[in-house]
Amino acid sequence: MLAIKSYNCVRCGNDFASQTALKHHFQAKHIGRVYCDKCGIEVLREKLKEHEQIVHYKDKHNLSCEHPYWDEPLQREDRFVASEMSVACRMCGRVFGTIHSREQHERQEHHFTASQRARMSTAFSPDSILDHTSPQLLQKFMETYLRPEMGFVRMACAGEVEKLIDLIQECCPIAVTRLIKGGSYFKGTDTRNWSDIDVVIFSSSFMSLDDCKEKISYVLCGLENNLKKSVMTNRILMEKKASVSLRFQFKCFKDLHIHHFDVLVCYDLLGSIPSQDVKRSLYRHLYNCGDDIKIQLYSISLLQYQVDFVKVSTVGVKDLIRLVKHWFKTSLAKPTEANRFRRLPSSYAMELITIYVWQLAGKPIFFSFVQGLRAVLKFLTFCFGSSKPHFQCL
């Protein structure tokens, strides 16, 4: 039997049975309140100055001679260290005796302010799958909110995507030898509100992988400029470029939804029909490579195999992947620099983990989404913790 999951309030440490209860508690007890830097008590934001004048004016006067170190950050933390509770910094993992000492550290070392804490604590999604505890509710949630619409809308969407991919091929400033399409859209794991598409362009213009590494930035800039001058420029919203890809959002059929594109260019290491020796050689180079850019370029060459592996999964497994991705996007902190210690694996890694857990369960054709999601979360807990996993049938 699994222990009942509890939801912990980061402000006061109280536990609640559901996210909804935690949200109501936070709104009733903590919204509009801030911590006093001197005593750690929560007070209304507009009464903070009044609290300091009434409570701490006399204390400050008495302590000015007796404790001249009061305003030194490290000494102030020692003042609040207690044995009642051990809490860790949400940025670097350092352990403190109390919540107040932890938050003092977060403000001073990571510039993690009260407003950021409030935004993180109240960022509960109205479509959180963790509130759907029965298989029937989870199944209905999947069909209503996650599974993409089929029929005419899907067909029109496919036509728009293919037109843009043809345009990308035409706008590419170098010769296109081969083009591979990937991402959740082509693997069949996209959701109604989220779809990512990877387009990999292999070109004979690159003489080697090192040559590709040197020229890739120039090629992507040329492609970006050509797309901005194209007939679809009004439907393309450029994003910040990554090291080996051009990223943008594409407004699809009648602007009803958006596809997130990653366009990558690479030297064709494998070719259209690679031999086993060529594949083994690529795996060896990838395993021994210490260059981050080259690792990404090696991985790009394996995109077709990634697509084929996920694409052949059953409908039930793809729906489970959608549930895991939705949990991944709505229940965790955004992958910003401030949350660099709170990140989980990439979207593709989550797909592989879900398929692997399904295989461990004996590849059942029919299974409960509740049990499947639980098995995936237990596997993630094992990967990031120390407890031994217990795999059960889905």
Buried (B, 14 or more C-beta within 10 A) or exposed (E): EEEEEEBEBBBEEBEBEBBBBBBEBBEEBBEEBBBBBBBBEBBEEEEBEEBBEEBBEEBEEEBEEEEEEBEEEEEBBEEBEEEEEEBEBBBEEEEBBBBBBBBBBBBEEBEBEBEBBBEBBEEBBEBBBBBBEEBEBBBEBBEEBBBBEEEEBEEBBEEBBEEBBEBBEEBBBBEBBBBBBBBBBBBBBBBBEBBBBBBBBBBEBBEEBEEBBEBBEEBBEBBBEBBEEBEBEEBBEEEEBEEBBBBBBBBBBEEEBBBBBBBBBBBBBBEEEBEEEEBEBBEEBBEEBEEEBBBBBBBBBBBBEBBEBBEEBBEBBBBBBBBBBBBBBBBEBEEEEBBEEBEBBEBBEBBBBBBEBBEBBEEBEEBBBBBBBBBBBBBBEBEEEEEEBEEEEB
